Amino acid sequence: MKRAILASGLCGVTALMVAGAMKVDGISERAKKLHFSSIVVDTHDDTTQRFLDGKFELGPRDANGSIDIPRMKEGNLDAIFFSIWIPSKITGPEAVNRAMTQIDAVREQVAKHPKDLTLATTAADIRRAHKQGKIAALLGVEGGHMINSDLGVLRKYAALGVRYMTLTHSGNDEWADSSTDKAVHNGLSDFGKDVVREMNRLGMMVDISHVSDKTFYDALEVSKAPLIASHSSCRAICDAARNMTDQMIKDLGAKGGVIQINYHVGFLSQEFRDAEKANPEIEKAIQTEVNKRCGDNEACQLIEGDRIVHEYMNAGKLPKVDYTKIIEHIDHAVKLVGAEHVGLGSDFDGAVMPLGMEDASKLPKITEALLQKGYSESDIRKILGENTLRVMSEVERVSRESKSPGKK
């Protein structure tokens, strides 16, 4: 998320999965069996920022944050899109260079942990990793400002394994309007539409989280492949500009796309947002404490912000938001477009997680809750990851066809 703290089949493998599952309290045997036999995909995690200071390693269990290899295994997180993120205000060659540094950092983590991780760029890669008992690591660029208005840079990212790009972040870029900035392009500029077309050709998913409503509809019209909202929730439940309206969700689904629900408390709970607006001094106090603990270390800011907001919720200074709000948003979207068009995009390590979903080890709770609501096992598998795999496969098909002889 990276915004203001509040604003925003192998026997051995199966045994390991079950052992991990047993660590999650309150999960039925049926839910464990279903969850640990499914492919679970998370389309948005901000752990990349933690790689940059050279002190954090994915291998050992960490006392901070939400993502490391042990906790991913305990929660059966099979595929994770590591976000490549630079603030919107950083543009030009510097943004490109910093993005490249982050891509290298993710690839380095994969190289350091070959028994547990493998770099994936296709749906087939993810399925292969799952059969091998490995976690598939993927890349997503969060913000079109990082291509420096250069399709050549976009092609370099694709060649390095990037498989989606969020068209904007919190501010407009040079060719698309953001949901949290004043519109200047009336959606996508002509160049922005060329970006979408090139992403189709390259086999990169077009991600419309963060974009303005008009940018969403422009991208939906231009793209020949389904879109994703890699980490967005439902505006009807929580009125945040970053969330999608019911009509947008319907239109996304009508063209085969998927909304991957974001876990950030400020996108899940209207009560939380209202309290935030009514008590601006709380946000200031939290930000002051974050700055005191972290200075300008962005990874630290994200993790400590989450920790401090949890302290405020537990002390009654802010409304408590628990993980069942994630289920509420999933259920709302499913009622609009069916279980074929909903997925998971946590925003782990980049946002404030709801109580009970503090890290990846807690993911089986989602399967348990959906079973309790009466969801079929088939539909739950779709939500956990099969829907995202379907979109990836469709995007790959569109890319292949665009490169076939006679295609333009």
VOPA-338313 format. One record per residue (C-alpha): x, y, z; residue number from 1. Coordinates in nm, 4 decimals. Example, Ala and Ser with C-alpha at 12.3 -4.5 7.8 and 13.67 -1.06 7.14 Angstrom:
VOPA-338313
        c1        c2        c3  kollo
    1.2300   -0.4500    0.7800      1
    1.3670   -0.1060    0.7140      2
//
This chain:
VOPA-338313
        c1        c2        c3  kollo
    0.0000    0.0000    0.0000      1
    0.2737    0.2460    0.1034      2
    0.0723    0.5509    0.1891      3
    0.0059    0.7495    0.5067      4
   -0.0258    0.5022    0.7895      5
   -0.4014    0.5357    0.8364      6
   -0.5164    0.6745    0.5054      7
   -0.5300    0.4883    0.3359      8
    0.0894   -3.4197   -0.4375      9
    0.4281   -3.5242   -0.2786     10
    0.4057   -3.7177    0.0484     11
    0.6862   -3.5201    0.2058     12
    0.5344   -3.1949    0.0906     13
    0.1901   -3.2979    0.2136     14
    0.3307   -3.3853    0.5551     15
    0.5007   -3.0463    0.5752     16
    0.1784   -2.8711    0.4791     17
   -0.0243   -3.0524    0.7417     18
    0.2381   -2.9840    1.0072     19
    0.2212   -2.6162    0.9211     20
   -0.1560   -2.6198    0.9256     21
   -0.1662   -2.7575    1.2778     22
   -0.0065   -2.4385    1.4046     23
   -0.3163   -2.2370    1.3144     24
   -0.5681   -2.2426    1.5967     25
   -0.9378   -2.2896    1.5403     26
   -0.9146   -2.4422    1.1934     27
   -1.1250   -2.7503    1.1205     28
   -0.9730   -3.0611    0.9650     29
   -1.1849   -3.0027    0.6533     30
   -1.0538   -2.6486    0.6171     31
   -0.6930   -2.7601    0.6690     32
   -0.7249   -3.0311    0.4059     33
   -0.8831   -2.7905    0.1573     34
   -0.6479   -2.5023    0.2235     35
   -0.3275   -2.7054    0.2117     36
   -0.4286   -2.8854   -0.1086     37
   -0.5183   -2.5604   -0.2853     38
   -0.2856   -2.3194   -0.4643     39
   -0.2936   -1.9963   -0.2649     40
   -0.1861   -1.6840   -0.4539     41
   -0.1351   -1.3369   -0.3075     42
   -0.1069   -1.0696   -0.5740     43
    0.0361   -0.7896   -0.3623     44
    0.3001   -0.7912   -0.0869     45
    0.5338   -0.5070    0.0029     46
    0.8082   -0.7148    0.1646     47
    1.0486   -0.5981   -0.1068     48
    1.1112   -0.2782    0.0879     49
    1.2588   -0.4884    0.3702     50
    1.5213   -0.6383    0.1367     51
    1.6811   -0.3047    0.0626     52
    1.8814   -0.2459    0.3802     53
    2.0491   -0.5865    0.3547     54
    1.9512   -0.6877    0.7086     55
    1.6290   -0.8817    0.6419     56
    1.6293   -1.2377    0.5122     57
    1.3252   -1.4387    0.4070     58
    1.4702   -1.7657    0.5380     59
    1.4382   -1.7417    0.9191     60
    1.1192   -1.6630    1.1087     61
    1.1111   -1.2926    1.1808     62
    0.9541   -1.1220    1.4806     63
    0.8445   -0.8301    1.2636     64
    0.6305   -0.7920    0.9558     65
    0.4050   -1.0456    0.7897     66
    0.6153   -1.2412    0.5407     67
    0.8983   -1.4910    0.5722     68
    0.9434   -1.8465    0.4438     69
    0.8396   -2.0259    0.7655     70
    0.5170   -1.8285    0.7974     71
    0.4376   -1.8571    0.4266     72
    0.4704   -2.2353    0.4607     73
    0.2532   -2.2407    0.7716     74
   -0.0176   -2.0501    0.5863     75
    0.0354   -2.2368    0.2570     76
    0.1081   -1.9194    0.0656     77
    0.2152   -2.0840   -0.2609     78
    0.2687   -1.7821   -0.4859     79
    0.3529   -1.4269   -0.3877     80
    0.3822   -1.1168   -0.6026     81
    0.6525   -0.8980   -0.4528     82
    0.5725   -0.5334   -0.5165     83
    0.8296   -0.3076   -0.6818     84
    0.7402    0.0342   -0.5439     85
    0.8792    0.3859   -0.5567     86
    0.6811    0.6891   -0.4293     87
    0.4923    0.8702   -0.7057     88
    0.6929    1.1862   -0.6464     89
    1.0116    1.0074   -0.7578     90
    1.0180    1.0043   -1.1367     91
    1.2518    0.9867   -1.4327     92
    1.5737    0.7818   -1.4429     93
    1.5925    0.7676   -1.0622     94
    1.2595    0.5852   -1.0442     95
    1.3764    0.3382   -1.3091     96
    1.7073    0.2772   -1.1312     97
    1.5405    0.2243   -0.7961     98
    1.2886   -0.0141   -0.9519     99
    1.5728   -0.2138   -1.1054    100
    1.7421   -0.2319   -0.7644    101
    1.4260   -0.3768   -0.6126    102
    1.3836   -0.6304   -0.8936    103
    1.7426   -0.7414   -0.8304    104
    1.6727   -0.7642   -0.4567    105
    1.3796   -1.0007   -0.5098    106
    1.5739   -1.2150   -0.7538    107
    1.8637   -1.2283   -0.5043    108
    1.6334   -1.3591   -0.2304    109
    1.5145   -1.6342   -0.4662    110
    1.8754   -1.7231   -0.5483    111
    1.9622   -1.7421   -0.1759    112
    1.6776   -1.9831   -0.0985    113
    1.6587   -2.2270   -0.3929    114
    1.5147   -2.5094   -0.1807    115
    1.2153   -2.2985   -0.0829    116
    1.1662   -2.0382   -0.3562    117
    1.1578   -2.0316   -0.7342    118
    1.1112   -1.7385   -0.9683    119
    0.7864   -1.7730   -1.1633    120
    0.6609   -1.5825   -1.4644    121
    0.3675   -1.7968   -1.5840    122
    0.0681   -1.9787   -1.4432    123
    0.2394   -2.3056   -1.5402    124
    0.5453   -2.2029   -1.3366    125
    0.3260   -2.1567   -1.0291    126
    0.1636   -2.4969   -1.0727    127
    0.5057   -2.6559   -1.1206    128
    0.6387   -2.4904   -0.8067    129
    0.3378   -2.6147   -0.6119    130
    0.4057   -2.9750   -0.7205    131
    0.7690   -2.9327   -0.6127    132
    0.6729   -2.7956   -0.2718    133
    0.8285   -2.4564   -0.3462    134
    0.6918   -2.1048   -0.3128    135
    0.6617   -1.9210   -0.6431    136
    0.8031   -1.5675   -0.6280    137
    0.6681   -1.3196   -0.8825    138
    0.7148   -0.9507   -0.9542    139
    0.4671   -0.6661   -0.9919    140
    0.5577   -0.3023   -1.0544    141
    0.3337   -0.0738   -0.8483    142
    0.3120    0.2505   -1.0415    143
    0.3461    0.3417   -1.4075    144
    0.5735    0.6346   -1.3212    145
    0.8549    0.3767   -1.2987    146
    0.8715    0.3323   -1.6773    147
    0.9644    0.6981   -1.7256    148
    0.7181    0.7211   -2.0183    149
    0.9330    0.4751   -2.2120    150
    0.7938    0.1513   -2.3551    151
    1.1514    0.0258   -2.3784    152
    1.1730    0.0342   -1.9981    153
    0.8438   -0.1556   -1.9795    154
    0.9952   -0.4224   -2.2051    155
    1.3021   -0.4465   -1.9812    156
    1.0827   -0.5050   -1.6781    157
    0.8944   -0.7789   -1.8630    158
    1.2227   -0.9428   -1.9660    159
    1.3301   -0.9435   -1.5990    160
    1.0133   -1.1276   -1.4997    161
    0.7665   -0.8543   -1.4072    162
    0.4178   -0.9896   -1.4703    163
    0.1937   -0.7003   -1.3802    164
    0.2084   -0.3252   -1.3544    165
   -0.0248   -0.1021   -1.1586    166
   -0.0956    0.1858   -1.3949    167
   -0.0614    0.4507   -1.1236    168
    0.0157    0.4763   -0.7563    169
   -0.1145    0.7448   -0.5188    170
   -0.0304    1.0290   -0.7564    171
   -0.0910    1.0747   -1.1268    172
    0.1876    0.9684   -1.3568    173
    0.2683    1.1273   -1.6900    174
   -0.0058    0.9358   -1.8738    175
   -0.2734    0.8181   -1.6298    176
   -0.4855    0.9581   -1.3472    177
   -0.4748    0.8162   -0.9957    178
   -0.7733    0.7651   -0.7663    179
   -0.6105    0.9845   -0.5022    180
   -0.4967    1.2793   -0.7127    181
   -0.6652    1.5542   -0.9132    182
   -0.7432    1.4329   -1.2645    183
   -0.5302    1.5882   -1.5376    184
   -0.5457    1.3284   -1.8188    185
   -0.9189    1.2448   -1.8180    186
   -0.8195    0.8852   -1.7497    187
   -0.5569    0.7415   -1.9832    188
   -0.3703    0.9597   -2.2290    189
   -0.3036    0.8277   -2.5804    190
    0.0379    0.7116   -2.4614    191
   -0.1280    0.5451   -2.1629    192
   -0.3449    0.3445   -2.3995    193
   -0.0290    0.2414   -2.5852    194
    0.1116    0.1217   -2.2514    195
   -0.1899   -0.1036   -2.2014    196
   -0.1584   -0.2422   -2.5547    197
    0.2114   -0.3111   -2.5030    198
    0.1430   -0.4839   -2.1727    199
   -0.1023   -0.7098   -2.3568    200
    0.1670   -0.7887   -2.6125    201
    0.4284   -0.8552   -2.3439    202
    0.2027   -1.0782   -2.1362    203
    0.1898   -0.8437   -1.8369    204
   -0.1333   -0.8168   -1.6425    205
   -0.2843   -0.4692   -1.6373    206
   -0.3476   -0.3774   -1.2733    207
   -0.6060   -0.1076   -1.2016    208
   -0.5656   -0.0779   -0.8247    209
   -0.4901    0.2871   -0.7415    210
   -0.6269    0.4283   -1.0684    211
   -0.9114    0.6753   -1.1082    212
   -1.2502    0.5439   -1.2145    213
   -1.2047    0.6954   -1.5622    214
   -0.8591    0.5393   -1.5978    215
   -1.0149    0.2038   -1.5060    216
   -1.2779    0.2311   -1.7768    217
   -1.0254    0.3457   -2.0376    218
   -0.8005    0.0485   -1.9567    219
   -1.0976   -0.1874   -1.9616    220
   -1.1910   -0.0652   -2.3093    221
   -0.8406   -0.0809   -2.4539    222
   -0.7146   -0.4089   -2.3080    223
   -0.7686   -0.7293   -2.5031    224
   -0.6902   -0.9332   -2.1909    225
   -0.8702   -0.9395   -1.8542    226
   -0.7600   -0.6875   -1.5921    227
   -0.6817   -0.7358   -1.2264    228
   -0.7257   -0.5129   -0.9250    229
   -0.4287   -0.6576   -0.7393    230
   -0.5161   -0.5093   -0.3997    231
   -0.8527   -0.3346   -0.3872    232
   -1.1676   -0.3826   -0.1830    233
   -1.5375   -0.2862   -0.2130    234
   -1.6398    0.0794   -0.1991    235
   -1.9974   -0.0105   -0.1052    236
   -1.8689   -0.1389    0.2297    237
   -1.5875    0.1104    0.2845    238
   -1.6002    0.4388    0.0951    239
   -1.2358    0.4753   -0.0029    240
   -1.1408    0.6042   -0.3469    241
   -0.8952    0.3151   -0.3716    242
   -1.1832    0.0667   -0.3512    243
   -1.4037   -0.0341   -0.6446    244
   -1.7703    0.0529   -0.6891    245
   -2.0187   -0.2282   -0.7438    246
   -2.0536   -0.1302   -1.1103    247
   -1.6768   -0.1332   -1.1597    248
   -1.6566   -0.4802   -1.0050    249
   -1.9349   -0.5995   -1.2356    250
   -1.7665   -0.4510   -1.5414    251
   -1.4295   -0.5964   -1.4407    252
   -1.5858   -0.9395   -1.4017    253
   -1.7781   -0.9141   -1.7293    254
   -1.4468   -0.9018   -1.9136    255
   -1.2980   -1.1904   -1.7161    256
   -1.1057   -0.9872   -1.4600    257
   -1.0467   -1.0425   -1.0898    258
   -1.0644   -0.8139   -0.7873    259
   -0.8107   -0.9270   -0.5286    260
   -0.9304   -0.8086   -0.1881    261
   -0.6975   -0.5829    0.0099    262
   -0.6626   -0.6466    0.3859    263
   -0.5779   -0.2902    0.4951    264
   -0.8067   -0.1848    0.7797    265
   -0.8684    0.1548    0.6201    266
   -1.0074   -0.0130    0.3085    267
   -1.2081   -0.2754    0.4984    268
   -1.3894   -0.0790    0.7682    269
   -1.6018    0.2349    0.7292    270
   -1.6079    0.2689    1.1070    271
   -1.2286    0.2842    1.1097    272
   -1.2199    0.5460    0.8336    273
   -1.4795    0.7577    1.0095    274
   -1.2858    0.7455    1.3348    275
   -0.9708    0.8412    1.1487    276
   -1.1365    1.1459    0.9974    277
   -1.2937    1.2490    1.3275    278
   -0.9655    1.2239    1.5172    279
   -0.6850    1.3639    1.3002    280
   -0.4708    1.4131    1.6095    281
   -0.4442    1.0339    1.6408    282
   -0.2932    1.0058    1.2949    283
   -0.0475    1.2799    1.3780    284
    0.0499    1.1070    1.7015    285
    0.0990    0.7765    1.5233    286
    0.3059    0.9344    1.2487    287
    0.5187    1.1159    1.5054    288
    0.5881    0.7894    1.6880    289
    0.6647    0.6111    1.3610    290
    0.9141    0.8824    1.2669    291
    1.0699    0.8579    1.6122    292
    1.1192    0.4812    1.5807    293
    1.2174    0.4666    1.2140    294
    1.3488    0.7958    1.0845    295
    1.3361    0.7823    0.7054    296
    1.3542    0.3989    0.6826    297
    1.0469    0.3249    0.4722    298
    1.0332   -0.0485    0.5482    299
    1.0487    0.0256    0.9198    300
    0.7784    0.2908    0.8846    301
    0.5400    0.0412    0.7248    302
    0.5944   -0.2263    0.9897    303
    0.5932    0.0071    1.2904    304
    0.2845    0.1866    1.1583    305
    0.1007   -0.1451    1.1552    306
    0.2262   -0.2260    1.5069    307
    0.1255    0.1113    1.6532    308
   -0.2220    0.1101    1.4980    309
   -0.2754   -0.2363    1.6482    310
   -0.1758   -0.0909    1.9859    311
   -0.4329    0.1850    1.9403    312
   -0.7049   -0.0627    1.8386    313
   -0.6337   -0.2895    2.1353    314
   -0.6364    0.0105    2.3708    315
   -0.9749    0.1272    2.2362    316
   -0.8347    0.4460    2.0840    317
   -0.9379    0.3293    1.7369    318
   -1.2145    0.0865    1.6340    319
   -1.1056   -0.2748    1.6259    320
   -1.1064   -0.4283    1.2770    321
   -1.0707   -0.8057    1.2582    322
   -1.0097   -1.0431    0.9701    323
   -1.3791   -1.1229    0.9232    324
   -1.4044   -0.7905    0.7369    325
   -1.1939   -0.9522    0.4614    326
   -1.4613   -1.2210    0.4338    327
   -1.7325   -0.9543    0.4172    328
   -1.5644   -0.7902    0.1191    329
   -1.5028   -1.1257   -0.0528    330
   -1.8672   -1.2212   -0.0041    331
   -1.9920   -0.8855   -0.1331    332
   -1.7865   -0.9135   -0.4509    333
   -1.8891   -1.2764   -0.5042    334
   -2.2562   -1.1781   -0.4793    335
   -2.1928   -0.9212   -0.7536    336
   -1.9882   -1.1242   -1.0022    337
   -1.9568   -1.4816   -0.8776    338
   -1.6697   -1.6647   -0.7170    339
   -1.4833   -1.6744   -1.0512    340
   -1.3779   -1.3112   -1.0250    341
   -1.2499   -1.2668   -0.6678    342
   -0.9032   -1.3304   -0.5240    343
   -0.6576   -1.2268   -0.2524    344
   -0.4210   -0.9268   -0.2541    345
   -0.3226   -0.8765    0.1061    346
   -0.0910   -0.5741    0.1063    347
    0.1168   -0.7591    0.3697    348
    0.4140   -0.5546    0.4922    349
    0.2687   -0.2401    0.3355    350
   -0.0503   -0.1696    0.5289    351
   -0.2264   -0.2137    0.8612    352
   -0.3514   -0.5705    0.8872    353
   -0.6784   -0.6550    1.0637    354
   -0.6656   -0.8365    1.3946    355
   -0.6326   -1.2101    1.3387    356
   -0.4625   -1.1709    0.9990    357
   -0.1325   -1.0282    1.1120    358
    0.0822   -1.2468    0.8879    359
    0.0792   -1.5169    0.6214    360
    0.0488   -1.8009    0.8723    361
   -0.3098   -1.6904    0.9405    362
   -0.4337   -1.7470    0.5835    363
   -0.6167   -2.0772    0.6617    364
   -0.8663   -1.8660    0.8576    365
   -0.9990   -1.7381    0.5258    366
   -1.0712   -2.0916    0.4064    367
   -1.2359   -2.1785    0.7378    368
   -1.4557   -1.8692    0.7288    369
   -1.5663   -1.9273    0.3698    370
   -1.6577   -2.2880    0.4493    371
   -1.8612   -2.1673    0.7457    372
   -2.0481   -1.9296    0.5132    373
   -2.1425   -2.2229    0.2922    374
   -1.8996   -2.1727    0.0065    375
   -1.8263   -2.4828   -0.1996    376
   -1.4739   -2.6230   -0.1965    377
   -1.4503   -2.5538   -0.5701    378
   -1.5367   -2.1861   -0.5239    379
   -1.2936   -2.1490   -0.2354    380
   -1.0106   -2.2896   -0.4479    381
   -1.0958   -2.0298   -0.7117    382
   -1.0791   -1.7444   -0.4634    383
   -0.7582   -1.8711   -0.3024    384
   -0.5704   -1.8698   -0.6314    385
   -0.7271   -2.0402   -0.9303    386
   -0.8911   -1.7182   -1.0515    387
   -0.5589   -1.5361   -1.0632    388
   -0.4012   -1.8329   -1.2424    389
   -0.6835   -1.8212   -1.4977    390
   -0.6235   -1.4528   -1.5681    391
   -0.2504   -1.5123   -1.6006    392
   -0.3164   -1.7894   -1.8532    393
   -0.5515   -1.5670   -2.0516    394
   -0.3017   -1.2808   -2.0535    395
   -0.0354   -1.5241   -2.1755    396
   -0.2690   -1.6431   -2.4532    397
   -0.3378   -1.2878   -2.5691    398
    0.0362   -1.2220   -2.5739    399
    0.1093   -1.5309   -2.7833    400
   -0.1638   -1.4458   -3.0323    401
   -0.0412   -1.0887   -3.0683    402
    0.3007   -1.2202   -3.1702    403
    0.1685   -1.4771   -3.4183    404
    0.2276   -1.4226   -3.7903    405
   -0.0354   -1.1948   -3.9382    406
   -0.1101   -1.0284   -3.6039    407
   -0.0477   -0.6641   -3.5401    408
//
